[in-house]
Amino acid sequence: MPVPERRLERSRALVGERAVHLLRHGDTAIAMFTLTGRPPFSRALDVFPPARAPLYLQRLAVHPDRARRDATLGLRAVRRACETARAAGADALRAEANPDLRKSVELLTGLGFVAYGEVETEDWMRRVYLQRALDR
């Protein structure tokens, strides 16, 4: 499966904005996610239910060696993302996911994310859009 192209200048900007969050074990980064106030995709936002102050979860990743030893790592990263977004004043957390990565989508839906709209396909890339309400 092809991997989306990463743009180094965009990654640097996200780090500079303090949008990148790391989970660490000692000095080792074991998982990461990015939270932004703007969507990382170009799709119209009408697919989502209304939200006053949504944040966008992207670039969720876990260290592969650590993930093999700790099956809860992705779960902990998404929970931390929800806590961080709520603490920042967000009322919803939105995400875009590849529906073919079933375990990732199951992780998100298991933590209260709901898929909205149809699966969209553009070239080789397939996407589904999810949102979780962040109750206070």
C-alpha positions as CSV (number, residue, x, y, z in Angstrom):
1,M,0.0,0.0,0.0
2,P,1.5,3.4,-0.9
3,V,2.3,5.8,1.9
4,P,1.2,9.5,1.8
5,E,4.1,11.8,1.0
6,R,5.4,13.8,4.0
7,R,6.5,17.4,3.4
8,L,9.4,18.3,5.7
9,E,8.5,22.0,5.7
10,R,5.0,21.1,7.0
11,S,6.4,18.8,9.6
12,R,8.7,21.6,10.8
13,A,5.8,24.0,11.0
14,L,3.7,21.7,13.1
15,V,6.6,21.2,15.5
16,G,7.1,24.9,15.7
17,E,3.4,25.4,16.5
18,R,3.7,22.8,19.3
19,A,1.0,20.8,17.6
20,V,3.1,17.5,17.8
21,H,2.7,15.5,21.0
22,L,5.0,12.7,22.0
23,L,4.4,9.9,24.4
24,R,7.7,8.8,25.9
25,H,9.2,5.9,27.8
26,G,12.3,7.4,29.3
27,D,14.1,9.2,26.5
28,T,12.4,7.1,23.8
29,A,9.5,8.4,21.8
30,I,7.0,5.5,21.7
31,A,4.0,7.2,20.1
32,M,3.0,10.5,18.7
33,F,0.0,12.5,17.4
34,T,-0.6,15.9,16.0
35,L,-3.5,18.2,17.0
36,T,-4.4,21.3,14.9
37,G,-7.2,23.8,14.7
38,R,-7.4,23.4,10.9
39,P,-8.2,20.3,9.0
40,P,-5.4,18.5,7.3
41,F,-7.6,17.6,4.4
42,S,-9.4,19.6,1.7
43,R,-12.8,17.9,2.0
44,A,-15.7,20.2,2.8
45,L,-16.5,20.1,6.5
46,D,-20.2,19.6,6.0
47,V,-19.6,15.8,6.4
48,F,-19.3,16.4,10.2
49,P,-22.0,17.3,12.7
50,P,-21.7,20.9,13.9
51,A,-19.0,21.7,16.6
52,R,-18.2,25.0,18.3
53,A,-14.4,24.4,18.6
54,P,-13.2,21.2,16.9
55,L,-9.6,20.0,16.8
56,Y,-8.1,17.7,14.2
57,L,-6.2,14.5,15.0
58,Q,-3.6,13.5,12.5
59,R,-0.2,11.7,12.2
60,L,-1.1,9.2,14.8
61,A,1.9,6.8,15.0
62,V,3.3,4.2,17.4
63,H,6.8,2.9,17.6
64,P,6.6,-0.5,15.8
65,D,8.8,-2.4,18.3
66,R,7.0,-1.0,21.2
67,A,3.6,-1.7,19.7
68,R,4.5,-5.4,19.4
69,R,5.3,-5.4,23.1
70,D,2.4,-3.2,24.2
71,A,-0.9,-3.6,22.4
72,T,-2.4,-0.6,24.4
73,L,0.0,2.0,23.0
74,G,-2.3,3.2,20.2
75,L,-5.2,3.3,22.7
76,R,-3.2,5.3,25.1
77,A,-2.1,7.7,22.4
78,V,-5.7,8.4,21.3
79,R,-6.9,8.8,24.8
80,R,-4.1,11.3,25.4
81,A,-5.1,13.1,22.2
82,C,-8.7,13.3,23.5
83,E,-7.6,14.6,26.9
84,T,-5.2,17.2,25.3
85,A,-7.9,18.4,23.0
86,R,-10.5,18.7,25.8
87,A,-8.0,20.6,27.9
88,A,-7.4,23.0,25.0
89,G,-11.1,23.8,24.9
90,A,-12.2,21.6,22.0
91,D,-15.7,20.2,22.0
92,A,-15.0,17.7,19.2
93,L,-12.0,15.8,17.9
94,R,-12.1,15.0,14.2
95,A,-9.9,12.6,12.1
96,E,-9.4,11.2,8.7
97,A,-8.5,7.6,8.4
98,N,-7.9,5.0,5.7
99,P,-10.8,2.5,6.1
100,D,-8.5,-0.3,4.8
101,L,-6.5,0.0,8.0
102,R,-9.2,-1.8,9.9
103,K,-7.4,-1.9,13.3
104,S,-6.9,1.9,13.3
105,V,-10.6,2.5,12.5
106,E,-11.7,0.0,15.1
107,L,-9.4,1.7,17.6
108,L,-11.0,5.1,16.9
109,T,-14.6,3.8,16.9
110,G,-13.9,1.8,20.1
111,L,-13.0,5.1,21.7
112,G,-16.2,6.8,20.7
113,F,-15.4,8.2,17.2
114,V,-18.2,8.0,14.7
115,A,-17.7,7.7,11.0
116,Y,-19.6,10.3,8.9
117,G,-20.3,10.3,5.2
118,E,-19.3,7.6,2.7
119,V,-15.9,6.2,2.1
120,E,-14.2,8.4,-0.4
121,T,-11.7,7.3,-3.0
122,E,-9.2,9.4,-4.9
123,D,-6.6,7.6,-7.0
124,W,-5.2,5.0,-4.6
125,M,-6.2,6.8,-1.4
126,R,-9.3,5.9,0.5
127,R,-10.6,8.0,3.3
128,V,-13.3,7.9,6.0
129,Y,-14.0,10.9,8.3
130,L,-14.6,10.5,12.0
131,Q,-15.6,12.7,14.9
132,R,-15.8,12.2,18.6
133,A,-17.7,14.6,20.9
134,L,-15.5,15.7,23.8
135,D,-17.9,15.9,26.7
136,R,-16.9,18.2,29.5
